[in-house]
Amino acid sequence: MTLKLEISRELEKELSTEASKLGLPLPDYALRVLVTRQVPAAMPKTGKDLATYWQDEGLVGSRPEITDSVEHARSLRRNAEKRARA
């Protein structure tokens, strides 16, 4: 379904700013806001804030196949170091 919305320039600017902070295109961010029906109050600023955000969003424990998170992180880092740079 296609939905066309007319919004103020100020709201568009706010949404664009929030989308760019998350590295998302504006349409993807707007869809995310509509799907979750909430707008993040503020971006996490500390590790504790980030962990709390992840817990609130149901991300903690969402990958049961990863039994050793430290080894998984090391594996990701090794793979990243072997990647060719553009």
PAPAMAR-784161 format. One record per atom (N, C-alpha, C, O): residue number from 0; atom name; x, y, z. Coordinates in steps of 0.02 Angstrom, whole numbers, plus 50000, padded with zeros to 5 digits. Each point is the difference from the previous one (the first is absolute). Example, Ala and Ser with C-alpha at 12.3 -4.5 7.8 and 13.67 -1.06 7.14 Angstrom:
<nodes>
<pos->0 | site->N | x->50660 | y->49716 | z->50390>
<pos->0 | site->CA | x->49955 | y->50059 | z->50000>
<pos->0 | site->C | x->50045 | y->50060 | z->50000>
<pos->0 | site->O | x->50052 | y->49999 | z->50033>
<pos->1 | site->N | x->49930 | y->50054 | z->49931>
<pos->1 | site->CA | x->50042 | y->50059 | z->50003>
<pos->1 | site->C | x->49961 | y->50055 | z->50037>
<pos->1 | site->O | x->50025 | y->50055 | z->50008>
</nodes>
This chain:
<nodes>
<pos->0 | site->N | x->50042 | y->49941 | z->50000>
<pos->0 | site->CA | x->49958 | y->50059 | z->50000>
<pos->0 | site->C | x->50044 | y->50062 | z->50000>
<pos->0 | site->O | x->50051 | y->50003 | z->50035>
<pos->1 | site->N | x->49931 | y->50045 | z->49927>
<pos->1 | site->CA | x->50035 | y->50063 | z->49999>
<pos->1 | site->C | x->49960 | y->50050 | z->50040>
<pos->1 | site->O | x->49939 | y->50005 | z->49992>
<pos->2 | site->N | x->50095 | y->50033 | z->50050>
<pos->2 | site->CA | x->49968 | y->50051 | z->50041>
<pos->2 | site->C | x->50037 | y->50065 | z->49989>
<pos->2 | site->O | x->50061 | y->50003 | z->50009>
<pos->3 | site->N | x->49902 | y->50049 | z->49973>
<pos->3 | site->CA | x->50031 | y->50065 | z->49989>
<pos->3 | site->C | x->49979 | y->50046 | z->50057>
<pos->3 | site->O | x->49941 | y->50008 | z->50014>
<pos->4 | site->N | x->50108 | y->50022 | z->50019>
<pos->4 | site->CA | x->49987 | y->50045 | z->50056>
<pos->4 | site->C | x->50026 | y->50069 | z->49985>
<pos->4 | site->O | x->50055 | y->50008 | z->49972>
<pos->5 | site->N | x->49908 | y->50042 | z->50046>
<pos->5 | site->CA | x->50023 | y->50069 | z->49996>
<pos->5 | site->C | x->50020 | y->50020 | z->50071>
<pos->5 | site->O | x->49957 | y->50003 | z->50045>
<pos->6 | site->N | x->50107 | y->50012 | z->49965>
<pos->6 | site->CA | x->50023 | y->50019 | z->50067>
<pos->6 | site->C | x->50036 | y->50068 | z->49994>
<pos->6 | site->O | x->50022 | y->50020 | z->49947>
<pos->7 | site->N | x->49984 | y->50012 | z->50109>
<pos->7 | site->CA | x->50034 | y->50065 | z->50000>
<pos->7 | site->C | x->50074 | y->49992 | z->49986>
<pos->7 | site->O | x->50028 | y->49946 | z->50010>
<pos->8 | site->N | x->50003 | y->50107 | z->49968>
<pos->8 | site->CA | x->50072 | y->49999 | z->49987>
<pos->8 | site->C | x->50039 | y->49987 | z->50065>
<pos->8 | site->O | x->50051 | y->49967 | z->49999>
<pos->9 | site->N | x->49923 | y->50060 | z->50056>
<pos->9 | site->CA | x->50033 | y->49990 | z->50065>
<pos->9 | site->C | x->50000 | y->49926 | z->50019>
<pos->9 | site->O | x->50051 | y->49974 | z->50023>
<pos->10 | site->N | x->49891 | y->49993 | z->49969>
<pos->10 | site->CA | x->49997 | y->49929 | z->50016>
<pos->10 | site->C | x->50044 | y->49959 | z->49954>
<pos->10 | site->O | x->50033 | y->49953 | z->50021>
<pos->11 | site->N | x->49966 | y->50065 | z->49915>
<pos->11 | site->CA | x->50043 | y->49965 | z->49953>
<pos->11 | site->C | x->50073 | y->50006 | z->50019>
<pos->11 | site->O | x->50038 | y->49952 | z->49997>
<pos->12 | site->N | x->49982 | y->50108 | z->50024>
<pos->12 | site->CA | x->50069 | y->50012 | z->50021>
<pos->12 | site->C | x->50017 | y->49958 | z->50062>
<pos->12 | site->O | x->50053 | y->49970 | z->50004>
<pos->13 | site->N | x->49901 | y->50029 | z->50045>
<pos->13 | site->CA | x->50011 | y->49960 | z->50060>
<pos->13 | site->C | x->50008 | y->49926 | z->49983>
<pos->13 | site->O | x->50046 | y->49967 | z->50023>
<pos->14 | site->N | x->49908 | y->50007 | z->49936>
<pos->14 | site->CA | x->50003 | y->49930 | z->49981>
<pos->14 | site->C | x->50063 | y->49985 | z->49960>
<pos->14 | site->O | x->50032 | y->49948 | z->50011>
<pos->15 | site->N | x->49987 | y->50097 | z->49945>
<pos->15 | site->CA | x->50061 | y->49990 | z->49961>
<pos->15 | site->C | x->50062 | y->49997 | z->50045>
<pos->15 | site->O | x->50044 | y->49959 | z->49990>
<pos->16 | site->N | x->49958 | y->50086 | z->50059>
<pos->16 | site->CA | x->50056 | y->50001 | z->50047>
<pos->16 | site->C | x->50004 | y->49935 | z->50039>
<pos->16 | site->O | x->50053 | y->49970 | z->50007>
<pos->17 | site->N | x->49890 | y->50007 | z->50018>
<pos->17 | site->CA | x->49998 | y->49937 | z->50038>
<pos->17 | site->C | x->50019 | y->49941 | z->49955>
<pos->17 | site->O | x->50037 | y->49956 | z->50022>
<pos->18 | site->N | x->49939 | y->50044 | z->49917>
<pos->18 | site->CA | x->50017 | y->49946 | z->49954>
<pos->18 | site->C | x->50074 | y->49999 | z->49985>
<pos->18 | site->O | x->50031 | y->49946 | z->49999>
<pos->19 | site->N | x->49999 | y->50112 | z->49990>
<pos->19 | site->CA | x->50072 | y->50001 | z->49985>
<pos->19 | site->C | x->50042 | y->49978 | z->50059>
<pos->19 | site->O | x->50052 | y->49970 | z->49991>
<pos->20 | site->N | x->49925 | y->50045 | z->50071>
<pos->20 | site->CA | x->50036 | y->49977 | z->50059>
<pos->20 | site->C | x->50001 | y->49924 | z->50004>
<pos->20 | site->O | x->50048 | y->49971 | z->50026>
<pos->21 | site->N | x->49900 | y->49997 | z->49947>
<pos->21 | site->CA | x->49996 | y->49928 | z->50000>
<pos->21 | site->C | x->50028 | y->49970 | z->49936>
<pos->21 | site->O | x->50003 | y->49939 | z->49992>
<pos->22 | site->N | x->50017 | y->50104 | z->49962>
<pos->22 | site->CA | x->50026 | y->49976 | z->49936>
<pos->22 | site->C | x->49947 | y->49970 | z->49956>
<pos->22 | site->O | x->50013 | y->49954 | z->49961>
<pos->23 | site->N | x->49926 | y->50071 | z->50044>
<pos->23 | site->CA | x->49944 | y->49974 | z->49961>
<pos->23 | site->C | x->49975 | y->50052 | z->49951>
<pos->23 | site->O | x->50002 | y->50060 | z->50015>
<pos->24 | site->N | x->49973 | y->49918 | z->49927>
<pos->24 | site->CA | x->49965 | y->50047 | z->49956>
<pos->24 | site->C | x->49935 | y->50022 | z->50035>
<pos->24 | site->O | x->49971 | y->49962 | z->50039>
<pos->25 | site->N | x->50007 | y->50098 | z->49946>
<pos->25 | site->CA | x->49940 | y->50027 | z->50032>
<pos->25 | site->C | x->49939 | y->49954 | z->49993>
<pos->25 | site->O | x->49965 | y->49988 | z->50050>
<pos->26 | site->N | x->50020 | y->49984 | z->49890>
<pos->26 | site->CA | x->49941 | y->49956 | z->49996>
<pos->26 | site->C | x->50006 | y->49939 | z->50045>
<pos->26 | site->O | x->49950 | y->49979 | z->50030>
<pos->27 | site->N | x->50109 | y->49992 | z->49976>
<pos->27 | site->CA | x->50009 | y->49941 | z->50044>
<pos->27 | site->C | x->49990 | y->50019 | z->50073>
<pos->27 | site->O | x->49969 | y->49963 | z->50038>
<pos->28 | site->N | x->50057 | y->50096 | z->49981>
<pos->28 | site->CA | x->49992 | y->50022 | z->50069>
<pos->28 | site->C | x->49926 | y->50014 | z->50015>
<pos->28 | site->O | x->49975 | y->49981 | z->50053>
<pos->29 | site->N | x->49991 | y->50053 | z->49901>
<pos->29 | site->CA | x->49929 | y->50016 | z->50010>
<pos->29 | site->C | x->49960 | y->49935 | z->50007>
<pos->29 | site->O | x->49955 | y->49996 | z->50042>
<pos->30 | site->N | x->50061 | y->49954 | z->49918>
<pos->30 | site->CA | x->49965 | y->49936 | z->50005>
<pos->30 | site->C | x->50014 | y->49968 | z->50068>
<pos->30 | site->O | x->49954 | y->49972 | z->50031>
<pos->31 | site->N | x->50108 | y->50032 | z->49992>
<pos->31 | site->CA | x->50017 | y->49972 | z->50065>
<pos->31 | site->C | x->49960 | y->50034 | z->50056>
<pos->31 | site->O | x->49974 | y->49967 | z->50045>
<pos->32 | site->N | x->50020 | y->50099 | z->49951>
<pos->32 | site->CA | x->49961 | y->50038 | z->50050>
<pos->32 | site->C | x->49928 | y->49977 | z->49998>
<pos->32 | site->O | x->49969 | y->49990 | z->50053>
<pos->33 | site->N | x->50003 | y->50002 | z->49887>
<pos->33 | site->CA | x->49930 | y->49978 | z->49995>
<pos->33 | site->C | x->49990 | y->49929 | z->50025>
<pos->33 | site->O | x->49950 | y->49985 | z->50033>
<pos->34 | site->N | x->50097 | y->49971 | z->49952>
<pos->34 | site->CA | x->49994 | y->49930 | z->50021>
<pos->34 | site->C | x->50004 | y->49994 | z->50076>
<pos->34 | site->O | x->49961 | y->49965 | z->50031>
<pos->35 | site->N | x->50087 | y->50069 | z->49999>
<pos->35 | site->CA | x->50009 | y->49995 | z->50073>
<pos->35 | site->C | x->49952 | y->50045 | z->50038>
<pos->35 | site->O | x->49989 | y->49992 | z->50060>
<pos->36 | site->N | x->49982 | y->50056 | z->49904>
<pos->36 | site->CA | x->49954 | y->50048 | z->50029>
<pos->36 | site->C | x->50031 | y->50040 | z->50058>
<pos->36 | site->O | x->49965 | y->50021 | z->50046>
<pos->37 | site->N | x->50099 | y->49988 | z->49949>
<pos->37 | site->CA | x->50033 | y->50041 | z->50050>
<pos->37 | site->C | x->50060 | y->50034 | z->49969>
<pos->37 | site->O | x->50031 | y->49973 | z->49953>
<pos->38 | site->N | x->49985 | y->50084 | z->50072>
<pos->38 | site->CA | x->50059 | y->50037 | z->49977>
<pos->38 | site->C | x->50049 | y->49999 | z->50058>
<pos->38 | site->O | x->49983 | y->50017 | z->50056>
<pos->39 | site->N | x->50080 | y->49962 | z->49930>
<pos->39 | site->CA | x->50048 | y->49999 | z->50055>
<pos->39 | site->C | x->50006 | y->50069 | z->50033>
<pos->39 | site->O | x->50008 | y->50050 | z->49965>
<pos->40 | site->N | x->49990 | y->49951 | z->50101>
<pos->40 | site->CA | x->50006 | y->50063 | z->50036>
<pos->40 | site->C | x->50068 | y->50032 | z->49988>
<pos->40 | site->O | x->50005 | y->50060 | z->49987>
<pos->41 | site->N | x->50046 | y->49899 | z->50017>
<pos->41 | site->CA | x->50068 | y->50025 | z->49988>
<pos->41 | site->C | x->50044 | y->49940 | z->49984>
<pos->41 | site->O | x->49987 | y->49944 | z->50020>
<pos->42 | site->N | x->50065 | y->50070 | z->49943>
<pos->42 | site->CA | x->50047 | y->49947 | z->49983>
<pos->42 | site->C | x->50040 | y->49981 | z->50063>
<pos->42 | site->O | x->50017 | y->50044 | z->50039>
<pos->43 | site->N | x->49998 | y->49892 | z->49970>
<pos->43 | site->CA | x->50040 | y->49980 | z->50057>
<pos->43 | site->C | x->50068 | y->50035 | z->49998>
<pos->43 | site->O | x->50031 | y->50004 | z->49947>
<pos->44 | site->N | x->49991 | y->50020 | z->50110>
<pos->44 | site->CA | x->50063 | y->50037 | z->50004>
<pos->44 | site->C | x->50054 | y->49961 | z->50036>
<pos->44 | site->O | x->50060 | y->50015 | z->49991>
<pos->45 | site->N | x->49921 | y->49936 | z->50049>
<pos->45 | site->CA | x->50050 | y->49961 | z->50038>
<pos->45 | site->C | x->49988 | y->49926 | z->49985>
<pos->45 | site->O | x->49949 | y->49981 | z->49972>
<pos->46 | site->N | x->50098 | y->49978 | z->50047>
<pos->46 | site->CA | x->49993 | y->49928 | z->49992>
<pos->46 | site->C | x->49940 | y->49974 | z->50038>
<pos->46 | site->O | x->49964 | y->49956 | z->49976>
<pos->47 | site->N | x->50025 | y->50071 | z->50084>
<pos->47 | site->CA | x->49943 | y->49979 | z->50040>
<pos->47 | site->C | x->49934 | y->50018 | z->49965>
<pos->47 | site->O | x->49954 | y->49960 | z->49998>
<pos->48 | site->N | x->50043 | y->50101 | z->49974>
<pos->48 | site->CA | x->49940 | y->50021 | z->49962>
<pos->48 | site->C | x->49988 | y->49953 | z->49941>
<pos->48 | site->O | x->49943 | y->49981 | z->49986>
<pos->49 | site->N | x->50110 | y->50001 | z->49980>
<pos->49 | site->CA | x->49994 | y->49957 | z->49941>
<pos->49 | site->C | x->49976 | y->49930 | z->50021>
<pos->49 | site->O | x->49956 | y->49972 | z->49967>
<pos->50 | site->N | x->50072 | y->50001 | z->50086>
<pos->50 | site->CA | x->49978 | y->49934 | z->50024>
<pos->50 | site->C | x->49927 | y->50002 | z->50020>
<pos->50 | site->O | x->49962 | y->49953 | z->49985>
<pos->51 | site->N | x->50017 | y->50100 | z->50049>
<pos->51 | site->CA | x->49930 | y->50007 | z->50020>
<pos->51 | site->C | x->49955 | y->50004 | z->49938>
<pos->51 | site->O | x->49947 | y->49969 | z->49998>
<pos->52 | site->N | x->50075 | y->50070 | z->49952>
<pos->52 | site->CA | x->49961 | y->50005 | z->49938>
<pos->52 | site->C | x->49993 | y->49932 | z->49967>
<pos->52 | site->O | x->49946 | y->49982 | z->49978>
<pos->53 | site->N | x->50109 | y->49981 | z->50018>
<pos->53 | site->CA | x->49998 | y->49934 | z->49969>
<pos->53 | site->C | x->49952 | y->49953 | z->50038>
<pos->53 | site->O | x->49963 | y->49962 | z->49969>
<pos->54 | site->N | x->50039 | y->50041 | z->50097>
<pos->54 | site->CA | x->49955 | y->49959 | z->50040>
<pos->54 | site->C | x->49927 | y->50020 | z->49987>
<pos->54 | site->O | x->49957 | y->49957 | z->49989>
<pos->55 | site->N | x->50030 | y->50108 | z->50011>
<pos->55 | site->CA | x->49932 | y->50025 | z->49989>
<pos->55 | site->C | x->49974 | y->49980 | z->49931>
<pos->55 | site->O | x->49940 | y->49988 | z->49991>
<pos->56 | site->N | x->50104 | y->50009 | z->49960>
<pos->56 | site->CA | x->49980 | y->49982 | z->49931>
<pos->56 | site->C | x->49998 | y->49925 | z->49989>
<pos->56 | site->O | x->49984 | y->49977 | z->49945>
<pos->57 | site->N | x->50033 | y->49984 | z->50106>
<pos->57 | site->CA | x->49998 | y->49927 | z->49994>
<pos->57 | site->C | x->50058 | y->49971 | z->49961>
<pos->57 | site->O | x->49995 | y->49944 | z->49975>
<pos->58 | site->N | x->50060 | y->50091 | z->50021>
<pos->58 | site->CA | x->50057 | y->49976 | z->49962>
<pos->58 | site->C | x->50046 | y->49956 | z->50041>
<pos->58 | site->O | x->50034 | y->49956 | z->49973>
<pos->59 | site->N | x->49968 | y->50055 | z->50092>
<pos->59 | site->CA | x->50043 | y->49959 | z->50043>
<pos->59 | site->C | x->49970 | y->49929 | z->50002>
<pos->59 | site->O | x->49942 | y->49991 | z->50018>
<pos->60 | site->N | x->50100 | y->49961 | z->49965>
<pos->60 | site->CA | x->49977 | y->49930 | z->49999>
<pos->60 | site->C | x->49964 | y->49981 | z->49936>
<pos->60 | site->O | x->49971 | y->49945 | z->49996>
<pos->61 | site->N | x->50031 | y->50098 | z->49953>
<pos->61 | site->CA | x->49963 | y->49986 | z->49938>
<pos->61 | site->C | x->50039 | y->49954 | z->49953>
<pos->61 | site->O | x->49973 | y->49981 | z->49948>
<pos->62 | site->N | x->50089 | y->50003 | z->50070>
<pos->62 | site->CA | x->50041 | y->49955 | z->49958>
<pos->62 | site->C | x->50022 | y->49939 | z->50040>
<pos->62 | site->O | x->50058 | y->49995 | z->50019>
<pos->63 | site->N | x->49895 | y->49959 | z->49995>
<pos->63 | site->CA | x->50016 | y->49942 | z->50043>
<pos->63 | site->C | x->50054 | y->49955 | z->49971>
<pos->63 | site->O | x->50031 | y->49960 | z->50036>
<pos->64 | site->N | x->49981 | y->50044 | z->49898>
<pos->64 | site->CA | x->50052 | y->49958 | z->49970>
<pos->64 | site->C | x->50070 | y->50023 | z->50019>
<pos->64 | site->O | x->50048 | y->49963 | z->49991>
<pos->65 | site->N | x->49959 | y->50098 | z->50035>
<pos->65 | site->CA | x->50066 | y->50024 | z->50023>
<pos->65 | site->C | x->50007 | y->49982 | z->50073>
<pos->65 | site->O | x->49971 | y->50032 | z->50044>
<pos->66 | site->N | x->50067 | y->49915 | z->49969>
<pos->66 | site->CA | x->50007 | y->49976 | z->50069>
<pos->66 | site->C | x->50059 | y->50032 | z->50035>
<pos->66 | site->O | x->50000 | y->50004 | z->50062>
<pos->67 | site->N | x->50050 | y->50019 | z->49900>
<pos->67 | site->CA | x->50059 | y->50032 | z->50030>
<pos->67 | site->C | x->50008 | y->50068 | z->49967>
<pos->67 | site->O | x->50030 | y->50005 | z->49947>
<pos->68 | site->N | x->49944 | y->50047 | z->50085>
<pos->68 | site->CA | x->49999 | y->50066 | z->49969>
<pos->68 | site->C | x->50071 | y->50028 | z->49990>
<pos->68 | site->O | x->50012 | y->50035 | z->49951>
<pos->69 | site->N | x->50033 | y->49950 | z->50094>
<pos->69 | site->CA | x->50068 | y->50025 | z->49994>
<pos->69 | site->C | x->50033 | y->49970 | z->49938>
<pos->69 | site->O | x->50031 | y->50035 | z->49961>
<pos->70 | site->N | x->49963 | y->49899 | z->50031>
<pos->70 | site->CA | x->50029 | y->49967 | z->49942>
<pos->70 | site->C | x->49967 | y->50024 | z->49935>
<pos->70 | site->O | x->50033 | y->50008 | z->49949>
<pos->71 | site->N | x->49903 | y->50002 | z->50054>
<pos->71 | site->CA | x->49964 | y->50025 | z->49941>
<pos->71 | site->C | x->50027 | y->50069 | z->49980>
<pos->71 | site->O | x->50011 | y->50014 | z->49941>
<pos->72 | site->N | x->49999 | y->50030 | z->50108>
<pos->72 | site->CA | x->50027 | y->50066 | z->49987>
<pos->72 | site->C | x->50070 | y->49996 | z->49970>
<pos->72 | site->O | x->50017 | y->50036 | z->49954>
<pos->73 | site->N | x->50024 | y->49918 | z->50073>
<pos->73 | site->CA | x->50068 | y->49991 | z->49973>
<pos->73 | site->C | x->49997 | y->49976 | z->49928>
<pos->73 | site->O | x->50039 | y->50022 | z->49958>
<pos->74 | site->N | x->49915 | y->49933 | z->50028>
<pos->74 | site->CA | x->49993 | y->49974 | z->49932>
<pos->74 | site->C | x->49979 | y->50056 | z->49952>
<pos->74 | site->O | x->50026 | y->50004 | z->49944>
<pos->75 | site->N | x->49927 | y->50038 | z->50077>
<pos->75 | site->CA | x->49979 | y->50056 | z->49958>
<pos->75 | site->C | x->50059 | y->50046 | z->49986>
<pos->75 | site->O | x->50009 | y->50024 | z->49944>
<pos->76 | site->N | x->50031 | y->49989 | z->50108>
<pos->76 | site->CA | x->50058 | y->50044 | z->49991>
<pos->76 | site->C | x->50051 | y->49970 | z->49952>
<pos->76 | site->O | x->50026 | y->50034 | z->49957>
<pos->77 | site->N | x->49988 | y->49901 | z->50052>
<pos->77 | site->CA | x->50048 | y->49967 | z->49954>
<pos->77 | site->C | x->49976 | y->50005 | z->49928>
<pos->77 | site->O | x->50039 | y->50015 | z->49955>
<pos->78 | site->N | x->49897 | y->49972 | z->50035>
<pos->78 | site->CA | x->49972 | y->50004 | z->49932>
<pos->78 | site->C | x->50003 | y->50071 | z->49972>
<pos->78 | site->O | x->50015 | y->50010 | z->49941>
<pos->79 | site->N | x->49972 | y->50039 | z->50101>
<pos->79 | site->CA | x->50003 | y->50070 | z->49978>
<pos->79 | site->C | x->50072 | y->50020 | z->49982>
<pos->79 | site->O | x->50010 | y->50037 | z->49952>
<pos->80 | site->N | x->50038 | y->49938 | z->50085>
<pos->80 | site->CA | x->50070 | y->50017 | z->49986>
<pos->80 | site->C | x->50024 | y->49971 | z->49935>
<pos->80 | site->O | x->50046 | y->50026 | z->49969>
<pos->81 | site->N | x->49923 | y->49919 | z->50009>
<pos->81 | site->CA | x->50021 | y->49967 | z->49938>
<pos->81 | site->C | x->49965 | y->50030 | z->49939>
<pos->81 | site->O | x->50020 | y->49986 | z->49943>
<pos->82 | site->N | x->49929 | y->50054 | z->50068>
<pos->82 | site->CA | x->49962 | y->50030 | z->49944>
<pos->82 | site->C | x->50045 | y->50046 | z->49959>
<pos->82 | site->O | x->50044 | y->50035 | z->50027>
<pos->83 | site->N | x->49944 | y->49965 | z->49909>
<pos->83 | site->CA | x->50035 | y->50046 | z->49955>
<pos->83 | site->C | x->49969 | y->50069 | z->50009>
<pos->83 | site->O | x->49939 | y->50006 | z->50005>
<pos->84 | site->N | x->50102 | y->50045 | z->49995>
<pos->84 | site->CA | x->49975 | y->50069 | z->50006>
<pos->84 | site->C | x->49987 | y->50028 | z->49931>
<pos->84 | site->O | x->50036 | y->49986 | z->49952>
<pos->85 | site->N | x->49912 | y->50054 | z->50044>
<pos->85 | site->CA | x->49981 | y->50029 | z->49935>
<pos->85 | site->C | x->50042 | y->50059 | z->49983>
<pos->85 | site->O | x->49992 | y->50031 | z->49947>
</nodes>
